[in-house]
Amino acid sequence: MSKFGQLIDDKNPLLLVFYNELDNVSSLMHPVLKDVAAAMGDSAKVIKINAEKNEKLAEALRVKVLPTLMIYKDGEMLWRQSGEQDANTLIGLIKDHVV
């Protein structure tokens, strides 16, 4: 999990999305996340994490519902929500935390 610590300890916001390939809502989020990443450019990162392949991390962060989305900045979780979100909402949330 030291890689996770390095990942979230960034000055720019990071949107983490825990998903499962077999989950319909998670699958619907993929194009939304591409739109968010394109809109944010270099000012934020969007990273998808397969919950099945990263069970220990998902368990450590108490991810129970997929998709679960989190925004981190400077190593601190600033926002967390489970379920489907639209691109405009996510872009707005991330922009609230851009330096």
C-alpha positions as CSV (number, residue, x, y, z in Angstrom):
1,M,0.0,0.0,0.0
2,S,3.0,2.3,0.0
3,K,2.3,2.9,-3.7
4,F,-1.2,4.0,-2.7
5,G,0.3,6.5,-0.3
6,Q,2.5,7.9,-3.0
7,L,-0.4,8.1,-5.4
8,I,-2.7,10.1,-3.2
9,D,0.1,12.4,-1.8
10,D,-0.1,14.8,-4.7
11,K,-0.7,18.5,-4.9
12,N,-3.3,18.0,-7.7
13,P,-6.6,16.4,-7.0
14,L,-6.9,12.7,-7.7
15,L,-10.2,11.0,-8.5
16,L,-10.1,7.3,-7.5
17,V,-12.9,5.1,-8.8
18,F,-13.3,1.5,-7.4
19,Y,-15.2,-0.6,-9.9
20,N,-15.9,-4.1,-11.0
21,E,-16.0,-5.2,-14.7
22,L,-19.1,-7.2,-14.1
23,D,-21.0,-4.4,-12.5
24,N,-23.4,-2.5,-14.9
25,V,-23.2,0.8,-13.1
26,S,-19.4,0.6,-13.0
27,S,-19.3,0.0,-16.8
28,L,-21.6,3.0,-17.4
29,M,-19.1,5.2,-15.5
30,H,-16.1,4.5,-17.9
31,P,-17.1,7.0,-20.6
32,V,-18.0,9.6,-17.9
33,L,-14.5,9.1,-16.4
34,K,-12.9,9.6,-19.8
35,D,-14.8,12.9,-20.1
36,V,-13.7,14.0,-16.7
37,A,-10.1,13.2,-17.4
38,A,-10.2,15.1,-20.7
39,A,-11.8,18.1,-19.1
40,M,-9.3,18.2,-16.2
41,G,-6.2,17.7,-18.3
42,D,-3.0,18.0,-16.2
43,S,-4.7,19.7,-13.3
44,A,-6.1,16.4,-11.9
45,K,-5.8,12.6,-12.3
46,V,-8.5,10.0,-12.8
47,I,-7.6,6.5,-11.8
48,K,-9.8,3.4,-12.0
49,I,-9.1,0.6,-9.5
50,N,-10.5,-2.9,-10.1
51,A,-11.9,-3.8,-6.6
52,E,-11.5,-7.5,-7.3
53,K,-7.9,-7.3,-8.2
54,N,-7.1,-4.9,-5.3
55,E,-9.2,-6.5,-2.6
56,K,-6.8,-5.5,0.3
57,L,-7.0,-1.8,-0.7
58,A,-10.7,-1.9,-1.2
59,E,-11.1,-3.5,2.2
60,A,-8.8,-1.1,3.9
61,L,-10.8,1.8,2.5
62,R,-14.1,0.1,3.4
63,V,-15.4,0.0,-0.2
64,K,-18.7,-1.9,0.0
65,V,-20.7,-0.5,-3.0
66,L,-19.4,-0.2,-6.5
67,P,-18.6,2.1,-8.0
68,T,-17.1,4.1,-5.1
69,L,-15.5,7.4,-6.0
70,M,-13.1,9.3,-3.9
71,I,-11.2,12.6,-4.3
72,Y,-7.8,12.9,-2.6
73,K,-5.4,15.8,-2.4
74,D,-2.2,16.1,-0.4
75,G,-2.8,12.6,1.0
76,E,-6.2,13.6,2.4
77,M,-9.6,12.3,1.3
78,L,-11.8,15.3,0.5
79,W,-14.9,13.6,-0.9
80,R,-16.4,10.2,-1.2
81,Q,-19.6,8.9,-2.8
82,S,-20.9,5.5,-4.0
83,G,-23.0,5.0,-7.1
84,E,-23.2,6.6,-10.5
85,Q,-22.2,10.2,-10.9
86,D,-22.3,12.5,-13.9
87,A,-19.3,14.1,-15.5
88,N,-20.4,17.7,-14.7
89,T,-20.8,16.9,-11.0
90,L,-17.4,15.2,-10.8
91,I,-15.6,18.0,-12.8
92,G,-17.2,20.6,-10.5
93,L,-16.1,18.7,-7.4
94,I,-12.5,18.3,-8.7
95,K,-12.3,22.0,-9.7
96,D,-13.3,23.0,-6.1
97,H,-10.0,21.4,-5.0
98,V,-7.6,22.5,-7.8
99,V,-4.8,24.8,-6.5
